[in-house]
Amino acid sequence: MPPRIRRAPARRTAPEEVPDRVSALPDEALHAVLSLLPAHDAVRTCVLARRWRHLWEHAPALRVTDVEGWNPRLRGEAGLRKFIRFVDGLFVSRRRCDAPLELCDLDFDFPEEDKGKDWHVNRWIMLALLRHHARVLRISLPAYVALPDVPLISQRLTRLELDGVLGNDNILDFSCCPALIALKMKCCRINAEKMSSPSVKILSLASCEFYPATRTQMSFPSVVSLELDGCSGSVPFLESMPSLVAAIVRFDDDYADRCDNSVLGDCGDDSCVDCCNYSDRSKCVCLNGLLEATHLELSAEPAMYVIRRDLNLLLACHTFAKLKTLVLGEWCMTHDLSALIRFLQQSPILEKLTIKIPKEPKCSMDAGQQKIPEEPFVSNHLKIVEIKCKGKEVMWVCKFLKTLGSFGIPLEKINIKLTSLCLGWPFWIKAKVLKSHFTLSQSTLRLVATRGARARHLFDGAARPAGRAMASGADRISDLPEDVLHHVLSLLPSRDAVRTCVLAQRWRDLWRSVPAVRVAGARGWASADAFVLFVDRLLRLRRGRAALDTCDLDLRFDGPFPGGEQHGNRWIRRALRRQVRVLRFLLSTVPRVPLPLPDSPLVSDSLTTLELKGVLGNNQVLDFSSCPSLVDLKMEDCYVGGLEMWSPTVRNLSMRYCFFYSNYRARIDFPSLVSFKFNKNLGRTPLLERMPSLATATVRLDHFCDDRCSNGRYDDCGDAECKGCHDYYAPSDYGCVFLEGLTEAKDLKLSAYSDVVPNNLVETEGSYSQLEQSFAASHLQIVEIKCKEVHGIILKILEVLNANGIPLEKISIRCSGRFKFVCTGIDSEN
């Protein structure tokens, strides 16, 4: 057995000492960084160095949050006591700090069985306000905590956010906080007769619980923005808000002010407990406080009778004099739409009305005919009415159209937003197209979308076999003009549009004149050959004079494209002959093989938008001068097989993941270009000609770009084997390659892969010299440096900028998007 040979252990070299650049930053910058950390992490920085020992005590923000190791639920009774001592220590240690707190955020979960949680939380709140003068106070407690029975007192508090607390009359009187502007309460229990503040401008209550036996009075005279959303209990009294601009009020099933004996509430039965508990029936509850609103949304269940009662009490002598936009929910859907009519009559400058119809309205449409007025009541300022529905509520849509039309609103101002049940996307219908084709009181408004061999009716929700008459005996949709039907069919995939030919005799050839062709991949077809045959016939069988506005060919194959070059080029030529305005030809095959375009220019006087993917173009096809209307050009995953791209009209150019030659440099000449995007392309960077109209440019060169020195040099390294430097200007001397074309840009973003930066850059000393005259523009407002960490190259950049006329006060550094600070000095020795 051979003897074992023991190797001497490798000699370890001492690690190179790295200077502590962060500690050289001013205290204000470090305080700003620490204020972004949870309190337990900020405190732990005290062990970094002597200077850091007390820095955390002066951080302008205190964030106490649940984390592993501090959550009381994870550590039992001992962990709870440790957590309480930790938070107590935070407030005690800040006694040495004279600077007030900008933010105090208490977001943690006490065990519900802990009886002392109220006392601890209330003590911390008082310390934050009275001793440390917090400007923003956030309390978020999943387990309800009862706030103290005393008012909050603070001369500095401007924002208060409460989540999971219980408040009474004293704590909800914010008059002792004269600087309070924003008040936000969520999931709170409000057991008070009054809430008030003379200074609050932004008020939000979400999912709060009002005491059901007492109606809370809300007095906020300075409120500008109000939100009451998803609360429960008794609807609060809203006092007048003279400064109110925007209000969102949503009453749902959880409110106590509802009557279950009637779908519309307020059944009129004196023995009904729900209706008789309405407090003072002669006093307006909520609408009086909303009279000054400019933008208002009112949503409620039909059984909520508060809004309708308020309308009867209020609008006889008051108006919504400032109201410009109004959104109404299901509560206004009565058999005679009287609530809607009253609102419109009392809104003299209303500009926009939106009506939201739920999926299954609870109110019946039986009985009730409106009395048509002699004069229209509608505001002359009204510009648009939107009716939003799910697609089934046909009778309600017709009722709204008839009512609005009879009271002075022309159908040209009404839009209907539908959410298709079978297609899954919304679209708009102009009500004016129905003006001469429907008697709204007798018709059923329908749109047809097809799936398979059956037609699904988006409005009435019924599906019937093709050719069977409707229950009413009339096919109303076929009475629409062809341009309306063509517009509807143009929103469908072409495969579904063709299937409508079986609906009726009139529909037999409608698909042949649809202004849009939309083809989405070969999946779902029996074979790729069947898909190709369908697209071929789709374009060939179109009516001769029917114009084609959009041709969207999204050709996705799980394998090769059968007869790809022949079929693809023929489809493009047919679309251009049809005067197509928007052409998208997107090809994706497995394996990825580009489709060669023909060796001839694209010719079209109407083409404005061209999008290509997965194709190969040469000099001829990349000359777009024969498309004088072309404005937008987008290329992705394309092979640029020519040495020149040219268009005198293109204004927006986007190239992404495109392949250029590695041994030749292409030329891009787009003199009218306004927007230029060049992202992660491969091969030699092209030569850019001047673009006098250029406004925005985004350029990213990554490691696939061949213009990189393999030896880590900025200039020509002289190595004939280096592909990045050898023949840089080949095949002829161009001068400037890229930047000259970007000199007119107003907004420019240039980025490159990190390999273009030599490894020895940080070690270079004295490689720059101060210019005799400052190069900084007098208009320069800010310089922002984004990095993962502050290291030597960042300091080098700061020295160069500062030495050439840019003051450090204008330079900010953002590290990994987590914190941002402004540099006030450079310590070059450290």
N, C-alpha and C positions, 0 to 999 in steps of 0.2 A: 504494500500500500504506500503510494507516494506521500512524502511528508507534506503537511499543510504549510502554505506560505502565508504569513500574516502581513497584510499590507499596512503601511503606516497611514494613520488617519490624515485625511486632507487638511491642510492648514487653512483655517478660517481667517478671512480678512475682515477687519472691522468695517461695519456698514458706513457708507459715506454719510456724514452728518448733513441733514437737510435743514436749512434755516426755517424758522417759524414765521412765515410771512403773514399768517392770519393775525397773530398777536401784535403785529406792527400796525394793524388798523386802529383808527381812533375808537374811543369808547362808544360813541354814538352808533357807529356801524355795528359793533359787536352787540350792543343792546338790541338793535333792530333784528339781528340774526336770532338772538336768544328768545325774543318775543314771539317768534314763529314756532318754537318748540313747545311740546307739552312740559308742564312744570317739572315733572320728575326727570326729564332729559336735560332741561336747563340747569337744574341743581347739580347734576352729575358732572357738568363741565368744571366745577370748582377744583377738581383734581388734575386738570390739564397742566396748569402752571400757576405760579404764585399770583400773577396778575389776574388770573381767572377766578381767584378764590371768592370774591364778593361781587363779581360782575352780574351774576344772575339776580341779585337782589335789586338791581337798578333797571332790569328789563321793563319796558313800558306795558307789557302784557303778561297776564297770569292765566295760564290755561290748565285747569285741573280736570283731567279726563280719566275714564276707566281704561286701564291697561293691564296686561297680564303681570301679576306680582303686586298690584295695588287694588284690584277689584275686591271689595269686601266679600263678595259671594265665593271667591276662590280661596280665601284664607280663613274663613270662619270668624269667630269672635276675636281671636288674636290679631288676624289681619285687619279687621274693622278698627280696632283700637290703634293699630299702627298707622292706618290710613288717616284717621282723625288727627293723630299727633303730627303727621306729616303736613297736613293742610294747615293746622294751627301754626306750625313752625314757619310756613311760608309767609303768613301775615305778620307774625312776630318779627321775623328777620327783616322785613321791609321797613321796620321802624327807623332804621338808620338812613333810609332813603327819603330825601325830600321831594323827589319828582313824583307827581301823581300818576296813578294808573290810567293808561289809555283804554285798556280792555281787561275785564275780569270775566272769565268763562268757566262756570262750574257745571260740568257735564259728567255726571256719574250716577250710579244706581245704589242706593241704600237698600238693605233688606227691609221688606215691608214690616216685619215683626219688630224691628228696632224702634223702641219707644223714644229714644233720644235724638232721632234724626232731625226733627223739627227744630230743636234747640240749637244743634250744631249749625245747620244750614242758615238759620236766621242770624246767628252770631257772625258767620262769615259774610253774609250780605251787609250787615251793619258795618263791619270792619272795612269792606271794600268801598262803601259809600262815605262813611263819616271820617275814617282815618286816612284812607288812601285816595279818596276823591276820584273814583273810577268814572270815566266818561261814557263807556259802553259796558253794560252789565247783562250777561246772558246766564240764565238759570235753566237747566234742562235736567229734569228728574223723572225717570219712568214711574217711580213710586210717589204718589201724591204727598206733598209736604205743605202743611198749613203755615202760611206766612204770618208774621207777628201782627197783633191787633193795634198797630201804631202806623202812622203815615211814613212813607219813605222820604227822607230829607237829604237833598243834595243840591248844591248850587251849580254843579258841573255836569251832572248826568244828562246826556243828550239822547241816548238810545237804550231802551230796556226791552229785553226779550225773555219771556217766561214760558216754560213748557213743563206741565205736570205739577202745578202748584194750586193751592186753594186760597182764595182771597176774600176778605170781607170789606165792609164799608170803609174802614180806616185805611187799610193798605191800598185800596183802589182809588183813594183820593190823592191825586198826583199834583196838587196845587203847591206842595212844598218842594217840587222839582221844577223851578221856573225855566230851566234850559232844556227840558225834555221835549224832543221833537218827534221821535219815532217810538211807537209802542206796539209790540207784537206779542200776542198771546196765543198759545196753541195747547190744546188738550188740558185746559185749566178749568177749575170749578169756581164759578162766580156766584158767591152767596152774599149779595149786597143789594141794597136798595138804590145805590147810585154809584156810577163811575164818572170821574170828572178830571179834566186837566185844561187849563187855559192856554197852554202852549203847544200841545201835541198837534202835529201836522199830518203825520202818517199813522193810521190806526188799522191794525189787522187782527181779527179774531177768527181762528180756524179751529173747528172741532171742539169748541168750548161748551161747557155745560152751565146754562143759566138755571137759577133756582126756579122750579116750576110753579111754586105757590106765590111768588112775588115777581112783578115785572120790573126789571132793573132799568133805571133811568140813566141814559148816557148823555153827558154834557161835555162836548168837545167843540167849542165854538171856532177854533182855529184850524180844524181838520181840512186838509186839501185832498187826501186820498183815503178812502174808507173801503174795508173789505170785511164782510160778515159771511163766512163760508162754512157750511156743514155743522152749525152749532145745534144745540138741543135745549129743551126747556121752554120757558115763555119768551116770546119775541120781545126784545127790549124796546123801551120808549126812546126814540131818537129826537133829541132837541135840535133846534135850528142850527145849521152849519153854514154861515154866510160865505165862507171861503171855499166850500167844497167844489172840486173839479171833477174827480172820477170816483165812482162808487160801484162796487160789486156786491150784491146782496143775494144770497142763495139760501132759501128755506127748504129743508127736506122733511122727510117723514118724522124725524125725531122731535120736532117742535110740538109743544102742547096746544098751540092755537090752531086746532083742526077739529073737524066734525066728521066722525066716521059714519053718521047716518046719511050723509049725502056726498056724492062724488065731488060736488063743488063746495062743500062745507056750508056752515050757517044754515041749518035745515029749517030754522024758524020755529022750532018747537021750544016753548018756554021751559019744558021739563028736561031739555037736553043739557046735561051737565057741562059738556064741552063748549057749547055755544054761550051758555049763560055765564060762564067764568071769564068772559071777555073783559072784565074790569069795567071801565067807563066806556059805554058804547058811543058816547058823543065826543070822544077824544081820539084824535088821530095818533096812531102808534108809531109808524115808521116813515111814511111818505113825507111828513112835514119836515123831517130832517134832511130829505133828499131833494128838496125843491130847487136848490141852487146848483145842482150838479150839471156839468156840461156833458159828461159821458156816464151813462147809467146802464147797468145790467141787473135785471130783476128776474130771478128764477125761483119757482116754488111749485110744490105739488098742488093739484087742483083742490084738494081738501083744505089747504091753507087759506082761510077766509080773510086774513088780516089785510092783505093788499087790496082786495076788492072792497072791503068796508072803508078803508082809508080813501079810496078813490071817490066813493059816494060822499064822504064827509068833506073832502079837501078840495076837489076840483071844481066845485060849484063857485068858489070865490078865489081860487089860486091857480096859477099856471106854472109850468116848467119853463120859465122865461129864458133860461140859458141853455137848455138841453139841445145838443146837436147830434149825438149818437145814442141810440136806444136799442137794447137787446132784451127781448121778452121770451119767457119760457112757457111751460104748459099751463100755468095758472090763468092765462088770458084766453084759453081755448074753451069758451062757453058756446052754447048753441047759437047765440046771436052775436058773439064777439063784441059784446058791449064794453068790456074792459079795454080792449084794444082801441075801440072807437073813442072812448073818453080820453085815453092817453093822447091820441093823435090830435084831438080837438084842443087840448090844452098845452100843446108843444108848438109854439108859433114859429120857431126857427130851426126845427128839426131837419137835419141833413141826411141822416142814414138810419134806417130801421132794419133790424134783424129779428126774425122770428124763428125759434128753434122748435121743431115738431118732434116729439119723442117717437120711439119705434112703435109703441102701442099706446096711443092716447087713451086716457081713462074716461074722458068726458064723451057723452053721446052727442050726436049731431041732430037729434030729433027735434022737430018744431023750431020755431023762432025764425022770422024773416025780418031783415033790417028795413027800417023806414029810410028810403033814399032821400037825402036832403035836397032842397032846391039849389043850394050853392055848395060847392065842394069845401070841405073843412081843412084840407091838407095844406101844410106850410109850403109857400112858394120856394123855400130853400131846399126842399126834399130832392135829393139827387138819385138815391138808390134805395131799393127795398130788397133784402135778401131773405129767402125762405129756405131753411136748411132742414132736410129730412133724410130718412134712411131709404126711401124708395117705395114704400108700401102705402103711405098715407095719402093716397090719391084724392079721396073725398075731401080731406082737410085742405090739401093744396088748392083744389078747385074752389072751395069755400072762401079761402083767403083771397084768391085772385078775384073772384066775383065781388067780394065785399070791398076790397081795396079799389077795384075799378069803379064801382058804383059811387064811392065816396071821393072821387076826384083824383086817384092815382093812375096815370096811364100805364099800360102794360109794358111800355118801352123802358120803364124805370125798375121793373121787377125781374130779378134773377132767381132761379131755383137751383139750389145746390143739392145734387143727388149723390148718394153713396151706393154704388152698384152692388147688389147682393151677390152677383155671380162673378163679377170681374174684380171686385175688391178695391176699386179706386174711385174717387169722387170726380164728378164733372158738372159743368154748369149748363143750364138751358135758359135761353132768353124767352121770357114769357111773351114777348111781342110776336114771336113766330106763330102763336096760337090765336092771334087777334081775329083773323078772318077765316079761321078753319074750325073753330070750336064754339059751341054755345056752352059756356062754362057751367051753367046750372044743370045741364043734362048729360054732359060728357064725362068720360073717364080718361084722365090723362095718363098715357102709357108710353113707355119706351121699350123697345125690344132688344134684348141681347141674346145671342144664340150660344148654345153649348151642345155639341153633338147635333142630333137631328131635331131637337126640341127648342122652342123659344121660351125664354124666361122673361116675364114681364116685371120690370123693375118697380113699377108703381103699385099695381094691384096685388102683387105677390103670387098670382096664380100662374100655373104653367099648363098649356093646353097643346094637344097634338096639332101639327101643321094642317091648315085647311079647315079646322073645326071652327064654327062661328062662335063669337062671344055670347055670353048669356043675354046681353042686351040686344043681340042681333045685328050689331054694326061694327065694322072694322074702322075705327076712327083714325088709327095711326097711318093707314094707307091713304087717307085723304090729305096728308101733309104734302107740301111741294117737294119735288125731287131734291132740291138743294139742301133742305132740312134733313131728309133721309140720308143723303150722301154724307152730310156732316156727322150724323150719328154713326154710320157704318165706318167712317174713317177713323173712329176712335177704337175700333176692334182690330184684333189680329186678322190678317187677310183670310186665314183658313176659316175663321168663324164668320167673317163677312160673306164669303162665298156660300156658306151653308144657308143663308137667309133666302136663297133662291127657291126653296121649297115652301115658303110661307104662303104665298099667293101668286096669282098670275102676274101682278104688277111687279113683284119682287124678283122675277126670274132673271132679269138682266141688270138690276140696279148696281150690283157689285162691280160690273164692268166699267162704271163711270165714277167710282169712288175716288176722291182726290188724294188718297194716301194708300200706299202699299206697305204693309208691315209683316215681315217674315222673321220668325224667331226660332232658328235652329231646327235640326233634323230630329230631335228627340220627340218621341210620340208618334213617329211615322213607322210604317212597316219596314221600310228600308231607306237608305240614303238615296237610292235611285228613284223611289216614289216621291221623295221630297223634291228632288231636282226636277222631276217631270211636272210637279204641281207649280213650282215657281216659274218654270218655262212657259207653261200654258197661261198662268196668271197674267204675265206681262204680254204675251202674244195675243190673247183674246180680249184685251181692253178695246173699248170703242175707239174708232179712229180719231175723233176730234175731242175726246175727253182729256182735259189737261191733268197732269200729274203734279201735285204740289210737293208731296213728300214720298220718297222711296227709301225705306229702312230695311235693308237686307242684312240681318244678323245671322250669319251662316256659321253655325257651330256643329262640328262633326266629331263623333267619337273615334273616327278613323279618317281615311283620306277623303278628299272631295272628288267624287267620280266625275271625270271630264271637266275638271275644275277650270282650266284655262279657257276652254272653249265656251262653257256655259257662263262663267263669271263675266268675261268680257262682253258676251252678247247681252247679258242683262244690263250691264252699265250703259251700253250703247242704246238699248231700247228705252231706258229711263231718260237719257239725254234727249232722244228724239221726241219724247213726250213732254218736253219743256219742263222737266222737273226742277224745282227750286231748291229743295233740300235733299241731298243724296248721301246716304250712309252705307258703306260697303265694308262690313266687318267680318273677317274670315278667321276661323280658329279650327285647326285640324290636329290630329294625333297620328304620326308625329308632326311637328310644326314645319310646314313647308310653305314658303310664300308663293302667291299666285302672280305670275308675270303679267303685267298690264301690256296692252298692245303697243307696238312701236309707232304710235301716232298720237298727236295731241288730243286732249279732250276738248270738244267744241260744243259750246252752249251759250246762248245769249241770256238765259233766264237763271242759270245756276248761281245761287248766292252762298250756299253752305255745302262743303264737301268734307266728309270724314272717312278716312281710310284706315284699315287695319289688316295686317297680314298680307300685304301685296308688295310686289317689286316693280319699281318704275325706273325708266331710263330717261335720257335727255329729252326725248320727244314728249313723253307723257307728263314729265315734270315741268314742262313749259305751259303755264296756265294763261298765257296771253290771249288764247282763243276763248276764254271765259270772262268777258268784260264786266260781268256783274258779280263775280266771285268776291266775297268779303271775308268769309270764315273758312279757314283750312286747318284741319286737325289730322295728324298722322301718328299712329301708334303701332309699334312692332312692325314697321315697314322697312324694306330694304331700298336704300337710295342708290340705285345702280347707274347714276349719271354724275356728271361733273358740274351741273348747273341746275338750280331751281329758280324760276322766274315768274313773277306776276306783277303787273302794274297796279292792280286794284285791291289785292288782299290786305285787310286791315288787322286781322287777328290770326296769328300763326302759333300753333302748338305742335311740338314734336317730342315724343316720349318713347323711349326704348327703341329708337330707330337705328339702323345699321348703315354706317358710312364706310367708304373704302378705307383700308388701313395704310395703303401706299400712295394714295392720291387725295388731294384736298378739294372737296366740292365747293362751289360758290353759291351763296344764297343772296338773291337780289329781289327785295320786296320794298320798293321805295315808298309805298303808302302805308307801311305797317305802323299800327298804333300799339298793339299788344303782342309781346313775343315771349313764348315759353319754350325753353330748351332744357329738357330734364332727362338725365341718365341715358344719354345716347352712346352708341358704341362707334369705335373707329376714330379717324382723324376729325378733329373739330373743324367745321366748315369755315370758309372765309365769308365774313359778313360785309356786304356793301353798305353804304351809308343809308340811314333811314331817317329822313328829316322830321317825320311826324311821330316818331316813337315816343310813347308816354310811359309805358310800364314794361319792364323786362325781368324775367326770372330765369336764371341760368344755373344749372347744377351739373358739374363735370365729376364723374365718379371714377372708380378704378378701371372701368372698361374703356375709358378714353385713352387713345394711343399717344396723345401729346404729353407724355410723362417721361422724365429722365430716370432711367433705371439706376443711376448713380447718385440720386438725391440732390441734383444741382438745379438752380433756377435757370441758368443759361446753358449754352451749348457746352457739353462736357468734353467734346472732341473725340469721343470714343465712337469709332465707325460701327461697332457692334450694338450701340445703343439705338434702338428703334425710335425712341422718343425724340432724340436730338438729330439723328441722321436725316438729311433731306427734309428739314423742318418746313422749308418753303417750297418743296418740290410740288409740281414739276417746274415751276418758274418762281421768280422772286416777287412775292406779293406785297412786301412791306408788312404793315400791321395786319394781323389775321382776324382778330375777333373784336377787340374793344372799340375799334374805330366805328363799327356799326352801331355801338350802343351809346355814343357820346351825346345823343340828343335826348336820352331817356330822362324822365322826371323822377320816376321811382324805379330803382335798380336793385336787384338782389343777386349777388354772385356767390356761389359756394362751390367748393371742390373737395374731392376725397382727400383724406389726411395724408396719403402717400406723397402728395406734392410738397409736403413740408419736410425739409431735411432733418435728420435726427440730431445733428449737432447745432441746431439753431440757437437753443437756449444757452449753449456754452460760448457762443460768439460774443466777443466784447468789442465795443467801439466800432461797430460795423455801420454806423450812421453818423451823420454830421448835421448840426443845426444849420438850417438855411439862413441866408442873410435877411430874408424877409419872410414873415409868417405866411404859411400857406392856407391857414384856416379861413373859411368864408365868414364874412361878418353876419350872415344869416344863420349860421350854425347854432342850433338851440340845444341839442343834446347828442351825446355819443353813448351808445349802449354796447357793452361787451358781454356776450353770452358765453359761458364756459361751464365745465363740470367742476372745476376747482381753480383757485387762484394759484398759479405757479409762475415760473420764471418768465415765460413768454408774455404773460399778461403784464407783468411789471415792465418788460421791455417796451411793450406797446404804449403803456402809460407814459414812460419817459420820452418816447419819440413824439407823441401827441403834445405833451406838455412843453417840450422844448421848441416846438414849432407853432406855438400860439394858441393852443386849446387849453383853457384853464381846467383844472381838475374838477371844479364844481359842476362842470357840464358833463362829466363822465360818470356813468353808472355801470355797475357790474352785477349781472344776474347769474347766479350759480345754480345750474340744473333746474331752473324754474321754481326753486323752493324759496329762495330769498333774494332780495335785491338791496344793494347799498351803494352809496355815493362815496367816491374816493375824495379825501381831503388832503392827502399828503403821501409822499413816497420816501421810504427809508431805504436807500440803495445799499447801505452797509449791511442791513439784515435781510 
